[in-house]
C-alpha cells in the first residue's frame, strides 16, 4: 500500500515539541521526564546537538535488567550506537520501513544539524489510519454519490 504523506505533515499536525536530556543527567531524571510528559523517548543533546536517544526500552534492558541503579547511572553510560534520523521530506512509508528494519520506535527529525521534532511508531500508525479512513470516505461518496 502506498501511504501518502510526509514527516513534515505529521509534525505540522502533532506539533514539534521536543524533550531533551543531557548525557550527564541520571537515568532516573530522564525516566521522570518521560513519565511527566507521557512520552517513550528523550533526545540526548549537548549544546543543542543530537548525540543520542534514550527510550524506555533502553532503561529496561540496560538498567533494570542489569541491576543498575537509575539514580546513580548517567544517561551517557547507556547510550548506544548511531541514531537513525529522518528529514521532514521522508515519507510515512519510508519511515515505517526504517523503523521495521532497524527495530526502533522513534525517529528524530533533523534539518541538517537542527532538531525539528521526533516521530514515533504511534504517530505513523495514527496517520495511516486517518489516511485509510479518508480513502474509504472518498470511495463511499464516489460509489453512492452521498457523503456520509
C-alpha positions as CSV (number, residue, x, y, z in Angstrom):
1,X,0.0,0.0,0.0
2,X,1.3,3.4,-0.9
3,X,0.9,5.7,2.0
4,X,0.5,9.4,1.3
5,X,2.2,12.0,3.5
6,X,5.5,13.2,4.7
7,X,7.0,13.7,8.1
8,X,6.6,17.4,7.7
9,X,2.8,16.9,7.6
10,X,2.9,14.8,10.8
11,X,5.0,17.4,12.6
12,X,2.6,20.2,11.4
13,X,-0.4,18.2,12.7
14,X,1.1,17.0,16.0
15,X,3.4,19.8,16.8
16,X,7.1,19.7,17.2
17,X,7.6,19.7,20.9
18,X,11.0,18.3,21.7
19,X,12.0,16.9,25.1
20,X,15.7,16.6,25.6
21,X,18.1,15.5,28.4
22,X,21.8,16.0,28.9
23,X,24.1,13.0,28.8
24,X,25.2,14.0,32.3
25,X,21.7,13.6,33.7
26,X,20.9,10.5,35.7
27,X,18.7,7.8,34.1
28,X,16.2,8.4,36.9
29,X,15.9,12.1,35.9
30,X,15.3,11.1,32.3
31,X,12.7,8.5,33.2
32,X,11.0,11.1,35.4
33,X,10.8,13.5,32.4
34,X,9.3,10.7,30.2
35,X,6.7,9.9,32.9
36,X,5.8,13.6,33.4
37,X,5.5,14.2,29.6
38,X,3.9,10.8,28.9
39,X,6.5,10.0,26.2
40,X,8.5,7.0,25.4
41,X,11.8,8.6,24.3
42,X,14.0,11.6,25.0
43,X,16.6,13.1,22.7
44,X,20.0,13.3,24.3
45,X,21.7,16.6,23.4
46,X,24.8,18.6,24.1
47,X,24.6,22.3,23.2
48,X,21.5,21.7,21.0
49,X,23.3,18.9,19.1
50,X,21.8,15.5,18.9
51,X,24.1,12.9,20.3
52,X,21.7,10.1,21.1
53,X,18.2,8.9,22.1
54,X,17.1,7.3,25.3
55,X,14.0,5.1,25.3
56,X,12.0,3.2,27.8
57,X,13.4,0.1,26.2
58,X,16.9,1.3,26.9
59,X,16.0,1.7,30.5
60,X,14.5,-1.8,30.9
61,X,17.3,-3.6,29.1
62,X,20.4,-1.6,30.1
63,X,19.5,-0.5,33.7
64,X,16.6,-2.5,35.2
65,X,17.6,-5.9,33.9
66,X,21.3,-5.4,34.7
67,X,20.6,-4.5,38.3
68,X,22.0,-1.0,37.9
69,X,20.7,1.9,40.0
70,X,18.9,4.5,37.9
71,X,19.8,7.3,40.4
72,X,23.5,6.6,40.0
73,X,23.7,5.7,36.3
74,X,24.3,8.6,33.9
75,X,22.4,8.7,30.6
76,X,25.7,8.7,28.7
77,X,26.5,5.3,30.2
78,X,23.7,3.6,28.4
79,X,23.6,5.3,25.0
80,X,24.5,3.1,22.2
81,X,25.3,3.2,18.5
82,X,24.3,5.7,15.8
83,X,20.9,7.4,15.9
84,X,18.7,6.8,12.9
85,X,17.2,10.1,11.9
86,X,14.9,11.4,9.1
87,X,14.2,14.7,7.4
88,X,10.8,16.4,7.0
89,X,10.8,15.2,3.4
90,X,10.8,11.5,4.3
91,X,7.6,9.7,3.5
92,X,5.5,7.9,6.1
93,X,6.2,4.6,4.2
94,X,10.0,5.2,4.2
95,X,9.9,5.8,8.0
96,X,7.8,2.7,8.6
97,X,10.4,0.7,6.7
98,X,13.3,2.3,8.6
99,X,11.6,1.6,11.9
100,X,10.9,-2.1,11.0
101,X,14.4,-2.7,9.5
102,X,16.2,-1.2,12.5
103,X,13.8,-2.3,15.2
104,X,13.3,1.2,16.6
105,X,10.1,3.0,17.6
106,X,11.2,6.7,17.5
107,X,12.9,8.7,14.8
108,X,14.3,12.2,15.4
109,X,13.6,14.6,12.6
110,X,16.5,16.8,11.6
111,X,17.1,19.5,9.0
112,X,20.9,19.4,8.8
113,X,22.0,19.6,12.5
114,X,18.8,21.4,13.6
115,X,16.4,19.2,15.6
116,X,12.8,19.7,14.3
117,X,11.0,17.1,16.3
118,X,10.5,13.4,16.8
119,X,8.0,10.9,15.4
120,X,7.0,7.6,17.0
121,X,5.5,4.4,15.5
122,X,2.3,5.6,17.1
123,X,2.4,8.8,15.1
124,X,2.9,6.8,11.9
125,X,0.1,4.4,12.7
126,X,-2.4,7.1,13.5
127,X,-1.5,8.9,10.3
128,X,-2.0,5.7,8.3
129,X,-5.4,5.0,9.9
130,X,-6.5,8.6,9.2
131,X,-5.4,8.3,5.5
132,X,-7.2,5.0,5.1
133,X,-10.4,6.5,6.6
134,X,-10.2,9.4,4.2
135,X,-9.8,7.0,1.3
136,X,-12.8,4.9,2.5
137,X,-14.9,8.0,2.8
138,X,-14.0,9.2,-0.7
139,X,-14.7,5.8,-2.2
140,X,-18.1,5.6,-0.3
141,X,-19.0,9.1,-1.7
142,X,-17.9,8.1,-5.2
143,X,-19.9,4.9,-5.2
144,X,-23.1,6.1,-3.5
145,X,-23.0,9.7,-4.6
146,X,-23.6,10.8,-1.0
147,X,-21.2,11.9,1.6
148,X,-21.7,10.1,4.9
